[in-house]
Amino acid sequence: MSRTESRLSQLWAHEKASYGLRVFIALGVVMAVCWSRGTLLAIPSLFLGIIASALAETDDNWWGRTKSVLLSLLCFALATSAVKLLMPYPLAFVSSMAAATFLLTLLGALGERYASVAVGTVSLSIYTMIVMDHGAPVGESALASWRNPVLLMIGAAWYGVLSIAWAALFANRPVRERLARLFRELGLFLRLKADLFEPVRQADQQARRLALAQQNAKVVEALNAAKTAILSRFGRSGRPGVQSGLYFRLYYMAQDFHERASSSHYPYEALTEAFFHSDVLYRCQRLLALQGKACAALATAIRMRIPFEYGERTRIATADLGESLAFLRAQHNPQWNRLIGSLELLGTNLQSIERRLAETALADTTSEGIDTRLRDSSPHTLREMATRLAAQFTRKSLLFRHGLRMAIALAVGYGVLRAVHPEHGYWILLTTAFVCRPSYGATRLRLVQRVAGTLVGLGITWAMMQLFPDTELQLLIALASALLFFVTRTDRYMVATAAITVMALLCFNLLGNGFLLLWPRLLDTLIGCAIAAGASLLILPDWQGRRLHLVMGSVVQACQRYLDEVLAQYRGRGGDDLGYRIARRDMHNADAALSAALANMVREPGFLRGNLEAGFRFLALSNTLLGYLSALGAHRAALAPHPDDALVDQAGQRLHLALVTLHEALSARRPLPQDLEAGTPELADTLEQMPEDIDGKQRLLRTQLALVLRLLPKLRAAADEVISGPAVEPETPPRAATA
């Protein structure tokens, strides 16, 4: 393969190449047809229709995509018609716009498909206002006045047809893209995990744990995205077929890697102190880092559809770690016995990852013997949908609050544009709709990116219109800008804003003097951002600082449920069934939600960040708790009866009660009972007093339970600090993403 072909293959394999090429084809065909027919004035409306349809697009199979497109077109037709008919009547127009925005926002409760349709419908409604405002000649006939709304619908329908055909032709590509992203994030997670084993005294382990927790949130997001892609194509029940078996196997392998990599078998500070003069921790660190690189290489192989070559370096590193552990065991140091046992279990985890990676390189393993069912929490009947929607009609619902906020913000924006900027002022509504986010922190970030991107876009547009006055060149630049917008809109919003500003202004330059739109566009952006910021600040604000205790309570509850599932595995269930996987994924989802809440809390006003330090401390502790429980889960197996089972059961019940109490106290924001940890140090000491010849699984079970018991006082201290913060009315905690 030549270098040019290799680069083209890499470009085509990029996760955004398919999306970008699809949009480029849709826009390019429209431009070519309008150019050949001499109808360039139709391009702005057609382009905006395509953009709205692309915003409403969700990942699905061809039949699911067909249903989504039909639903989108129905909503688009209703929205466009309502705007066209009600624009002459301001009161009716603003009332219907606010009501529709509120109801469309609530559709997000039904799942990603409906949330995307809602975003696309709101966008198309405002696009309809814009094209009617820019392209409505005075005195045109009633029939001619429908020209731009019809062009919007034609553009949306054209992209919908292309999207359905694309889903049929490249049915499994999104699954590969999401699995590749999943293993790439796992590779980064393993390399960050490796940093914890660096045997350096007085290292800032809390900072490393926080970095690991933030990367864990990305891994959880990637796992959920991969699961959604698999569900949409291969169903929610039954065993996968021959074609899909590889994708199921890779997904479950990633879950296994994540659990094993999340495991913590002993405090890292204690390991560093005990083995400071040994190379064993360096061996662990090197092996984890190499396995992280191997996961990144596997991600590339999945994305490029090339064979995965595992290589010998990781196998040699695994053997070296085994020899190092054997040497330490041969020293017969009684003070090391428990620590060496923990390191040997860590070695077992790493050997399991190494074995699975080697099997993937051979590509001859199957999914036989694995429970391949996935949980699908999306509503599938009208009754389920109605129940889900009805549950949102409460002030405690985050979607209800955001929908009300959006409705009022758009109504205020319409009033401002009527009073201050009646001509070409509908960009105010567009800015408000895109900047106003569910949380204040997200709105603040989006506001800065929107203003900065608009300024850059206006500067580039001015330069382009000066340097390239020819209409044809400007349209080609607009086409390239639209492509850049869709490639960057999810992760580089400032660049995306600049790109869409260039596209919009160059397209509307066809309808008049584009230079006259530069300053109004900047003014509209500033007004729209101010309205969005005011709405997030004043209308039922979702302050993360005031609901931090609820998110923390959800983490504790998820850990308690996972602990119960793990102990049930040791008491005879065994295996990797759906109930266990649900509990494991809910625990990771809750931990990721806490990380996201703290990230938003950082951007909130100072008077709401009083609990921030305690929140981050709790995040580090909860990640440690997750690690201790994951170690139990990674080595789970049904155990034979043992004389000390009563002691283990006592520890399990004690932890269950403590975690339930902690969850209830956090959820209700009430003081914790003084006897929460009563007897836990003594119970932990008893668990750790084990005979030398005890079974390895029994040793693991008792050691990990003792570690969790010793973690309770630190969890309580961080929880106490948050509970004693400023009082706040109770809210419903967010529903965790499903696993």
C-alpha atoms as one frame of an Amber mdcrd trajectory, in Angstrom:
protein
   0.000   0.000   0.000   1.413   3.407  -0.982   1.831   6.218   1.504  -1.053
   8.141  -0.084  -3.368   5.131   0.141  -2.328   4.587   3.760  -3.150   8.181
   4.659  -6.494   7.956   2.888  -7.266   4.755   4.790  -6.408   6.427   8.090
  -8.543   9.431   7.197 -11.508   7.236   6.238 -11.118   5.234   9.457 -11.315
   8.365  11.621 -14.358   8.264  13.870 -15.728  11.535  12.443 -14.939  10.815
   8.798 -18.226   9.059   8.084 -20.311  11.823   9.660 -18.321  14.571   7.979
 -18.415  12.935   4.563 -22.170  12.364   4.808 -22.795  16.039   5.580 -20.348
  17.101   2.873 -22.168  15.017   0.261 -25.549  16.403   1.308 -24.374  20.015
   1.167 -22.244  19.488  -1.946 -25.089  17.949  -3.951 -27.423  20.801  -2.987
 -24.822  23.378  -3.978 -24.090  21.637  -7.289 -27.795  21.376  -8.206 -28.503
  25.010  -7.296 -25.381  26.135  -9.124 -26.297  24.249 -12.299 -29.911  25.484
 -12.213 -28.975  29.069 -11.402 -30.958  29.084  -8.152 -28.238  30.083  -5.696
 -30.741  32.024  -3.560 -32.209  28.696  -2.440 -28.916  27.557  -0.889 -29.280
  29.213   2.568 -32.651  27.566   3.248 -31.559  24.184   1.926 -28.328  24.306
   3.940 -30.173  25.144   7.161 -32.654  22.317   6.558 -29.756  19.882   6.149
 -28.098  21.179   9.321 -31.291  20.785  11.372 -31.771  17.241  10.076 -28.159
  16.378  10.894 -28.564  17.758  14.428 -31.571  15.462  14.899 -29.641  12.389
  13.738 -28.954   9.564  16.202 -26.943   6.367  16.019 -29.233   3.535  14.947
 -29.720   0.743  12.432 -31.376   1.536   9.116 -34.895   0.775  10.348 -34.454
   2.767  13.544 -32.934   5.594  11.491 -35.954   5.492   9.178 -38.338   5.878
  12.120 -36.232   8.718  13.518 -36.191  10.534  10.176 -39.958  10.202   9.753
 -40.530  11.481  13.297 -38.115  14.353  12.682 -39.789  15.349   9.430 -43.202
  15.288  11.093 -41.985  17.531  13.906 -40.176  19.762  11.398 -43.299  20.163
   9.264 -45.429  21.068  12.267 -42.812  23.508  13.578 -42.227  25.189  10.219
 -45.946  25.555   9.557 -46.592  26.954  13.033 -43.843  29.539  12.620 -45.088
  30.557   9.177 -48.719  30.878  10.255 -48.190  32.503  13.669 -45.383  34.981
  12.967 -47.838  37.800  12.151 -49.425  37.333  15.607 -46.703  38.029  18.209
 -48.610  36.947  21.318 -49.784  33.642  19.838 -46.346  33.110  18.297 -44.338
  33.573  21.490 -46.816  31.520  23.536 -46.702  28.566  21.147 -42.916  28.810
  20.850 -42.469  28.696  24.639 -44.935  25.816  25.059 -43.395  23.802  22.227
 -39.871  24.359  23.561 -40.897  23.179  27.019 -42.603  20.030  25.733 -39.812
  19.207  23.299 -37.250  19.468  26.089 -39.223  16.968  28.155 -38.993  14.509
  25.249 -35.385  13.977  26.313 -36.754  11.737  29.081 -37.602   9.133  26.424
 -34.025   8.668  25.287 -31.314  10.002  23.006 -33.387   9.629  19.830 -36.166
  11.894  21.106 -33.739  14.357  22.669 -31.969  14.758  19.319 -35.276  15.191
  17.485 -36.200  17.891  20.008 -32.911  19.753  19.435 -33.350  19.555  15.673
 -36.965  20.766  15.849 -36.148  23.794  18.004 -33.246  24.609  15.679 -35.394
  24.314  12.548 -38.072  26.531  14.083 -35.546  29.317  14.579 -34.020  28.681
  11.141 -37.503  29.181   9.699 -37.737  32.558  11.419 -34.302  33.520  10.090
 -34.894  32.586   6.435 -38.318  34.238   6.441 -36.795  37.343   7.980 -33.920
  37.483   5.476 -35.610  36.287   2.312 -39.171  37.614   2.297 -39.650  40.255
  -0.416 -42.304  42.847   0.273 -45.595  42.161  -1.474 -44.954  38.525  -2.441
 -47.962  36.257  -2.880 -49.259  33.979  -0.133 -48.097  30.906  -2.044 -44.631
  32.349  -2.700 -44.209  33.119   1.003 -44.056  29.344   1.666 -41.010  28.990
  -0.579 -38.352  29.163   2.150 -40.169  26.882   4.643 -40.606  24.310   1.856
 -36.916  24.572   0.965 -36.034  23.936   4.603 -38.139  20.771   4.539 -36.597
  19.660   1.236 -33.107  20.048   2.707 -34.095  18.136   5.844 -35.733  15.348
   3.836 -32.736  15.050   1.498 -30.344  14.591   4.390 -32.758  12.122   6.016
 -32.805   9.932   2.896 -29.017  10.056   2.682 -28.738   9.186   6.378 -30.986
   6.110   5.982 -29.008   4.893   2.971 -25.753   5.444   4.853 -27.029   3.451
   7.839 -27.888   0.555   5.515 -24.557   0.621   3.641 -22.285   1.048   6.682
 -24.398  -0.712   9.301 -21.662  -1.754  11.741 -19.191   1.073  11.308 -20.515
   3.072  14.323 -20.046  -0.022  16.517 -16.410  -0.282  15.453 -15.879   3.430
  16.022 -17.273   3.278  19.545 -15.358   0.128  20.434 -12.164   1.735  19.144
 -12.813   4.798  21.269 -13.555   2.559  24.267 -10.201   0.770  24.044  -8.402
   4.043  23.471  -9.878   5.458  26.689  -9.097   2.186  28.485  -5.493   2.494
  27.359  -5.252   5.958  28.916  -6.902   4.634  32.082  -4.324   1.842  32.394
  -1.446   4.269  31.939  -2.831   6.589  34.618  -3.306   3.570  36.866   0.330
   2.682  36.306   1.367   6.031  37.812  -0.087   4.953  41.173   2.542   2.185
  41.391   5.499   4.528  41.091   7.436   3.763  44.306   8.140   7.356  45.278
   7.610   8.459  48.838   5.345  11.415  49.558   3.926  11.415  46.045   0.655
  13.294  45.606  -1.518  10.198  45.423  -4.757  12.163  45.810  -4.028  14.197
  42.672  -3.297  10.967  40.806  -6.500   9.396  42.088  -8.499  12.429  40.952
  -6.944  12.228  37.480  -7.801   8.519  37.417 -11.391   9.259  38.522 -11.800
  11.801  35.719 -10.467   9.316  33.169 -12.746   6.672  34.652 -15.697   8.932
  33.782 -14.526   8.961  30.147 -14.228   5.172  30.124 -17.759   4.864  31.539
 -19.075   7.232  28.874 -17.328   5.194  26.171 -18.744   1.947  27.593 -22.266
   3.365  27.534 -21.837   4.643  23.974 -20.571   1.244  22.807 -23.459  -0.507
  24.542 -25.974   1.823  22.863 -24.467   1.149  19.435 -24.599  -2.625  20.004
 -28.161  -2.499  21.340 -29.415  -0.478  18.384 -28.131  -3.082  15.929 -28.243
  -6.464  17.625 -31.108  -6.144  20.098 -31.363  -6.264  23.860 -31.769 -10.001
  24.431 -30.619 -13.331  23.116 -27.217 -14.566  22.003 -25.328 -12.691  19.285
 -24.959 -14.242  15.868 -21.787 -14.978  13.968 -21.454 -11.464  12.569 -21.977
  -9.701  15.868 -20.077 -12.171  18.062 -16.817 -10.247  17.718 -18.400  -6.979
  18.858 -20.014  -8.602  21.911 -16.741 -10.284  22.818 -14.788  -7.037  22.552
 -17.378  -5.180  24.626 -17.360  -7.730  27.435 -13.584  -7.903  27.292 -13.465
  -4.132  27.775 -15.805  -4.454  30.767 -13.531  -7.103  32.257 -10.432  -4.962
  31.668 -12.135  -1.994  33.277 -13.056  -3.961  36.389  -9.601  -5.479  36.741
  -7.831  -2.169  36.086 -10.088  -0.425  38.633  -9.158  -2.943  41.340  -7.152
  -1.858  44.367  -5.792  -4.702  46.512  -4.033  -2.623  49.146  -3.245   1.070
  49.858  -0.514   2.168  47.472   1.316   4.110  50.174   1.706   0.925  52.240
   3.022  -0.973  49.216   5.520   1.793  48.477   6.787   1.798  52.060   7.128
  -1.992  52.250   8.715  -2.573  48.818  10.606   0.672  48.380  13.899  -1.206
  47.858  12.414  -3.808  45.513  11.719  -3.599  41.795   8.302  -5.252  42.063
   6.305  -2.010  41.934   8.290  -0.837  38.920   7.425  -4.160  37.284   3.725
  -3.549  37.979   3.977  -0.011  36.675   5.745  -1.077  33.477   3.316  -3.924
  32.774   0.269  -1.677  33.242   1.776   0.963  30.969   2.538  -1.635  28.277
  -0.981  -3.020  28.506  -2.279   0.521  28.132  -0.288   0.841  24.921  -1.606
  -2.546  23.782  -5.194  -1.349  24.303  -4.416   1.742  22.220  -2.976  -0.522
  19.500  -6.112  -2.684  19.656  -8.210   0.479  19.243  -6.253   1.311  16.091
  -6.684  -2.236  14.780 -10.459  -2.098  15.327 -10.719   1.310  13.704  -8.513
   0.435  10.710  -9.880  -3.134  10.391  -6.385  -4.609  10.430  -5.005  -7.588
  12.409  -4.037  -6.851  16.005  -0.398  -7.708  16.745   0.178  -8.106  20.454
   3.966  -8.472  20.408   6.375  -9.956  22.937   7.216  -7.013  25.206   4.092
  -7.349  27.331   4.502 -11.131  27.642   8.083 -10.671  28.806   7.010  -7.965
  31.291   4.358 -10.338  32.677   6.952 -13.082  33.144   9.343 -10.610  34.796
   6.660  -9.581  37.290   6.012 -13.230  38.124   9.724 -13.825  38.799   9.916
 -10.711  40.975   6.949 -11.883  43.061   8.465 -15.361  43.379  11.721 -13.851
  44.631   9.883 -11.810  47.286   7.914 -14.876  48.392  11.193 -16.820  48.736
  12.459 -14.280  51.307   9.954 -15.700  53.862   9.457 -12.292  55.477   6.385
 -12.695  57.723   5.680  -8.932  57.559   5.280  -9.183  53.793   2.912 -12.135
  53.628  -0.312 -10.143  53.407   1.196  -7.541  51.067   2.696 -10.169  48.781
  -0.683 -11.891  48.683  -2.246  -8.632  47.475   0.492  -8.188  44.882  -0.021
 -11.737  43.666  -3.705 -11.034  43.178  -2.753  -7.895  41.255  -0.447 -10.076
  39.173  -3.360 -12.439  38.515  -5.418  -9.496  37.257  -2.649  -8.331  34.946
  -2.054 -11.871  33.687  -5.755 -12.126  32.873  -5.586  -8.906  30.850  -2.457
 -10.203  29.112  -4.156 -13.507  28.282  -7.261 -11.806  26.869  -5.146  -9.499
  24.721  -3.185 -12.481  23.419  -6.450 -14.299  22.597  -7.649 -11.221  20.726
  -4.477 -11.298  18.644  -5.238 -14.940  17.759  -8.866 -13.985  16.896 -10.142
 -17.523  17.445 -12.133 -17.139  20.662 -15.914 -17.106  20.861 -18.635 -15.749
  23.130 -19.858 -19.205  24.139 -20.663 -19.548  27.830 -21.125 -15.783  28.320
 -24.403 -14.178  29.352 -24.611 -11.684  26.489 -27.804  -9.941  27.519 -27.667
  -6.156  27.870 -30.019  -3.935  29.818 -32.080  -1.606  27.658 -33.868   1.020
  29.742 -35.427   2.862  26.802 -39.259   2.881  26.773 -40.711   0.642  24.062
 -44.485   1.042  24.482 -46.791   4.050  24.588 -47.602   3.252  28.218 -43.908
   3.276  29.163 -43.406   6.537  27.285 -46.402   8.174  28.962 -45.212   7.047
  32.385 -41.717   8.377  31.741 -43.052  11.743  30.550 -45.559  12.080  33.388
 -42.759  11.591  35.902 -41.055  14.741  34.567 -43.910  17.089  35.461 -42.471
  18.053  38.817 -40.292  20.909  39.944 -37.748  18.395  41.174 -37.138  17.055
  37.661 -33.986  18.405  36.042 -35.606  18.202  32.599 -38.664  20.098  33.815
 -36.480  22.870  35.188 -34.365  23.064  32.046 -37.435  23.027  29.791 -39.044
  25.848  31.756 -35.778  27.758  31.693 -35.476  27.365  27.919 -39.097  28.376
  27.309 -38.819  31.561  29.386 -35.404  32.420  27.914 -36.696  32.172  24.335
 -39.807  34.192  25.223 -37.634  36.915  26.756 -35.349  36.778  23.712 -38.310
  37.287  21.415 -39.454  40.264  23.459 -35.963  41.798  23.319 -35.632  41.356
  19.571 -39.057  42.940  19.022 -38.109  45.919  21.182 -34.460  46.420  20.250
 -33.620  44.611  17.060 -36.752  43.709  15.028 -34.854  43.211  11.759 -32.564
  40.181  11.525 -32.779  39.724  15.292 -33.699  36.057  15.304 -30.035  35.170
  15.806 -30.726  36.160  19.418 -33.059  33.188  19.786 -30.603  30.849  18.068
 -27.793  31.899  20.404 -30.006  31.540  23.467 -31.145  28.059  22.427 -27.603
  26.774  21.876 -25.931  28.463  24.860 -28.520  27.702  27.569 -27.453  24.360
  29.100 -28.967  22.276  31.913 -26.362  23.457  34.450 -24.925  26.885  35.135
 -21.335  25.633  34.770 -22.020  24.160  31.334 -23.838  27.359  30.271 -20.949
  29.506  31.429 -18.442  27.420  29.457 -20.645  27.398  26.358 -21.150  31.181
  26.634 -17.404  31.885  26.587 -16.892  29.511  23.671 -19.820  31.012  21.744
 -18.653  34.610  22.098 -15.034  33.756  21.277 -16.055  31.629  18.300 -18.369
  34.326  16.973 -15.618  36.950  17.167 -13.206  34.674  15.317 -15.862  33.760
  12.753 -16.767  37.386  12.101 -13.108  38.271  11.584 -12.609  35.397   9.160
 -15.830  36.229   7.304 -14.810  39.861   6.872 -11.431  38.763   5.515 -12.975
  36.171   3.178 -15.455  38.668   1.724 -12.633  41.129   1.165 -10.216  38.640
  -0.374 -12.702  36.527  -2.328 -15.593  38.678  -3.576 -16.677  36.051  -6.143
 -19.877  34.301  -5.137 -18.649  30.884  -6.263 -15.537  31.015  -4.077 -17.554
  32.214  -1.100 -19.946  29.282  -1.494 -17.048  26.825  -1.553 -15.698  28.398
   1.627 -19.167  28.140   3.179 -19.264  24.439   2.252 -15.882  23.815   3.891
 -16.999  25.768   6.968 -20.142  23.671   7.328 -18.028  20.510   7.181 -15.713
  21.894   9.870 -18.709  22.709  12.068 -19.982  19.133  12.079 -16.541  17.655
  12.650 -15.847  19.872  15.678 -19.253  20.630  17.224 -19.077  17.984  19.978
 -15.564  18.574  21.300 -14.330  21.961  19.992 -17.322  24.219  20.273 -15.423
  27.474  19.819 -14.056  26.268  16.467 -17.493  24.973  15.515 -19.073  28.350
  16.331 -16.503  30.160  14.217 -17.132  27.761  11.330 -20.929  28.030  11.413
 -20.665  31.832  11.640 -18.575  31.897   8.464 -20.989  29.550   6.694 -24.109
  31.466   7.719 -22.824  34.912   6.811 -21.380  33.826   3.455 -24.643  32.077
   2.556 -26.789  35.030   3.549 -24.443  37.271   1.587 -26.290  35.826  -1.418
 -29.445  37.602  -0.209 -27.877  41.006   0.334 -24.808  42.855   1.573 -23.115
  40.460   3.990 -20.997  43.261   5.487 -24.140  44.752   6.994 -24.743  41.555
   8.987 -21.380  41.466  10.799 -22.155  43.879  13.637 -25.785  42.759  14.078
 -24.590  39.162  14.361 -22.146  40.135  17.130 -24.806  42.171  18.933 -27.313
  39.312  18.667 -24.758  36.868  20.045 -24.015  39.067  23.045 -27.711  39.613
  23.778 -28.522  35.912  23.385 -25.624  34.917  25.652 -26.716  37.432  28.286
 -30.266  36.029  28.231 -28.997  32.439  28.492 -26.713  33.336  31.395 -29.520
  35.180  33.169 -31.867  32.227  32.704 -29.334  29.772  34.120 -28.671  32.095
  37.042 -32.245  33.085  37.935 -34.764  30.512  36.672 -34.732  27.396  38.873
 -30.937  27.107  38.699 -29.457  23.627  39.080 -26.577  24.496  41.365 -24.293
  21.486  41.613 -22.962  22.779  44.915 -26.441  22.598  46.459 -27.173  19.088
  45.254 -23.727  17.599  45.755 -24.987  15.575  48.717 -27.545  13.873  46.457
 -24.924  12.833  43.911 -22.666  11.585  46.704 -25.588   9.628  48.144 -26.163
   7.991  44.746 -22.512   6.894  44.681 -22.781   5.314  48.140 -26.037   3.564
  47.238 -24.549   2.146  44.022 -21.494   0.884  45.925 -23.749  -0.780  48.510
 -25.718  -2.570  45.797 -22.540  -3.692  44.073 -21.130  -4.990  47.362 -24.288
  -7.050  47.879 -24.005  -8.488  44.362 -20.330  -9.356  44.794 -20.900 -11.107
  48.116 -23.746 -13.065  46.518 -21.256 -14.230  43.878 -18.936 -15.551  46.596
 -21.855 -17.240  48.345 -22.662 -19.526  45.431 -23.983 -17.619  42.411 -20.713
 -17.109  40.563 -20.514 -16.214  36.871 -21.021 -12.922  35.060 -24.803 -12.615
  34.910 -26.853  -9.568  33.931 -27.736  -8.572  37.511 -24.094  -8.432  38.511
 -23.109  -6.431  35.419 -25.933  -3.947  36.020 -24.777  -3.345  39.596 -21.166
  -2.946  38.451 -22.048  -0.490  35.698 -24.370   1.523  37.956 -21.505   1.938
  40.412 -19.185   3.263  37.715 -21.944   5.490  36.298 -22.557   7.016  39.728
 -18.845   7.675  40.169 -18.719   9.317  36.718 -21.771  11.462  37.601 -19.984
  12.721  40.724 -16.921  13.621  38.658 -19.116  15.535  36.158 -20.966  17.340
  38.969 -17.699  18.532  40.511 -16.424  19.668  37.099 -19.553  21.825  36.698
 -19.331  23.019  40.293 -15.876  24.484  39.618 -17.516  26.989  37.222 -20.255
  28.071  39.633 -20.182  31.302  41.699 -17.845  31.280  44.673 -20.566  31.303
  47.330 -21.739  27.901  46.027 -18.314  26.243  46.042 -17.875  25.932  49.786
 -18.099  22.143  49.612 -15.831  21.783  46.589 -12.737  20.587  48.459 -14.771
  18.068  50.469 -16.429  16.931  47.226 -13.103  16.231  45.544 -11.870  14.463
  48.656 -15.016  12.322  48.618 -14.467  11.602  44.888 -10.954  10.317  45.630
 -12.293   8.201  48.512 -15.204   6.854  46.485 -12.770   5.922  43.730 -10.697
   4.073  46.327 -13.850   2.306  47.554 -14.707   1.432  43.963 -11.211  -0.038
  43.601 -11.531  -2.215  46.710 -14.922  -3.524  45.579 -13.706  -4.045  42.001
 -10.898  -6.224  43.353 -13.544  -8.426  44.970 -15.491  -8.500  41.731 -12.493
  -9.239  39.525 -11.681 -12.429  41.486 -15.278 -13.466  42.231 -15.994 -17.181
  42.460 -18.318 -19.406  44.448 -16.514 -20.454  47.661 -16.896 -23.673  49.576
 -18.206 -23.403  53.171 -15.567 -22.182  55.631 -15.489 -22.025  59.459 -15.070
 -18.231  59.300 -18.084 -17.611  57.048 -19.976 -16.118  59.996 -17.239 -13.499
  60.450 -17.329 -12.602  56.753 -21.121 -12.402  56.831 -20.921 -10.126  59.870
 -18.518  -7.806  58.029 -20.759  -7.793  54.952 -23.843  -6.957  56.991 -21.953
  -4.269  58.908 -20.836  -2.635  55.672 -24.296  -2.936  54.145 -25.847  -1.170
  57.133 -23.150   1.533  57.224 -23.462   2.302  53.499 -27.280   2.354  53.672
 -27.101   4.737  56.647 -24.581   6.949  54.861 -26.750   7.035  51.726 -29.903
   7.934  53.654 -28.132  10.664  55.626 -26.678  12.209  52.469 -29.975  12.029
  50.565 -31.947  13.635  53.417 -29.048  15.904  54.393 -29.254  14.955  58.033
 -26.413  14.366  60.525 -24.877  10.931  60.563 -25.332   8.810  63.679 -22.384
   8.856  66.056 -22.122   5.052  66.127 -21.768   4.652  62.341 -18.264   3.184
  62.643 -18.707   1.651  66.094 -16.777  -1.594  66.249 -15.453  -1.370  62.689
 -11.724  -1.057  63.645 -11.976  -4.130  65.859 -13.881  -6.046  63.176 -11.274
  -5.058  60.575  -8.477  -6.259  62.884 -10.259  -9.584  63.358 -10.674 -10.022
  59.605  -6.974  -9.388  59.030  -5.883 -11.991  61.618  -5.728 -14.954  59.256
  -3.784 -18.228  59.364  -0.898 -18.517  56.918  -2.442 -21.470  55.081  -5.796
 -19.821  54.388  -7.221 -20.153  50.889  -6.273 -17.298  48.556  -9.889 -16.357
  47.779 -10.757 -16.339  51.485  -7.724 -14.129  52.147  -8.806 -11.733  49.404
 -12.378 -11.574  50.695 -11.343 -10.805  54.263  -8.614  -8.355  53.269 -10.847
  -6.319  50.972 -13.692  -6.177  53.491 -11.224  -4.976  56.120  -9.967  -2.267
  53.761 -13.510  -1.032  53.138 -14.237  -1.012  56.888 -11.135   1.126  57.491
 -12.252   3.526  54.753 -15.594   4.284  56.445 -14.294   6.996  58.856 -12.773
   8.966  55.957 -15.984   8.689  53.932 -17.948   9.836  56.953 -15.677  12.863
  57.494 -16.055  14.048  53.888 -19.811  13.415  53.988 -20.169  15.292  57.282
 -18.467  18.344  55.789 -20.896  18.408  52.854 -23.965  17.727  55.010 -23.086
  20.577  57.362 -22.865  23.057  54.446 -25.568  25.592  53.461 -29.087  24.185
  53.655 -31.035  23.568  50.453 -34.427  22.225  49.494 -34.404  18.511  48.586
 -34.265  17.589  44.931 -34.645  14.391  43.012 -31.196  12.947  42.246 -30.345
  12.432  38.582 -31.139   9.051  37.086 -27.845   7.283  36.418 -27.061   6.257
  32.877 -27.861   2.619  32.333 -25.375  -0.142  31.785
